[in-house]
């Protein structure tokens, strides 16, 4: 087998758990088991975060669904 058959390409792997990783970076003390049960459901993750944050639900969802920024965009924004 080739390495590409063993693991999906990085972009696919990143897309699958982007929501979970973003939630953990923003709120590091989230319950990992509960977060895994939420899967890619942003409403479920927002409910989980809502218990530990004073942010309104719409702000939590906005943070979780914010578009990713590429390295090129970072370089051109701040120069």
PyMOL commands that set and color helices and strands:
alter all, ss='L'
color gray80, all
select helices_A, chain A and resi 3-6+10-16+18-26+32-38+42-50+57-65+71-78
alter helices_A, ss='H'
color red, helices_A
deselect
rebuild
show_as cartoon
